[in-house]
Amino acid sequence: MPAAMTRYRQVLKYTAHQWRYLLGILSVTAVWSAVAALEPWPMKLLIDYGLKRQELPRALASLLRAAAIPQTPLALIACAAMATLALFVIGGALGMALTWLWSVVGQRMVFDLSTDLFHRLQRLPFRYHARHPIGDSLTRLSGDTWCVYNLTNRLFSPFEQALTLTTIGAVAWRLNPRLTVFAFVTAPMLAASSLYFGRRLKTRAKLGREAHSRLTSFIHQTLACIPGCRRSRVRRATQSATSDSPRKLWSCHSAPRLSGERMVSSMVW
């Protein structure tokens, strides 16, 4: 266990270097969760107060009076439509910002880890490179370095999920407690299924990585052989040309001489 924690600490130092972007990710995630929790309210405003014409709560009625909006069904339906559109635009903008931040943080962490790993591979003895194919080294540099991004994402995922469940659960409990309880009961079942299939998925991922490493080695060997094939083909063409050139030269020089000898001999005879 201490050895595993040491390895995790070695990887997490690349995460700590991007603390500014990670702080921005936490802030955007909190705002996005709040916006996601407000998304059911326009539907409630539309159905309960716009279509069914139920009595408005005091807080909502005072808010409409402060905004100088009439409390008619048509005005409530228009407010619900505008609120849905506004929440959709805000949620989309926050999602784009969150995706951009994760892309920047992930590429920075992966680039730093790839650079250090490349320098480490350069310092290894030749017997290591003789035992391990070059495809394995390329896979480590191009694929395995994304582990720092996956690890950081997994560390932030519980916070994001807990914040989202808390905000949405609070709003859902106000709307329909029975459906909220049913939704929270299914969460442990999903967690148990992830634990059950996690080991199998890890084994499959390991086999896929080994297959990708062998394929990369084969492609590299094939590409390395192409210049040799070209050189051998040029060498054969050169040899054939040089072997045929004396015959062609001799035929070119001997044909006029033989034809002249035949002409002289015919004139003599």
Beta strands, then each sheet from edge to edge (+ up, - down):
end
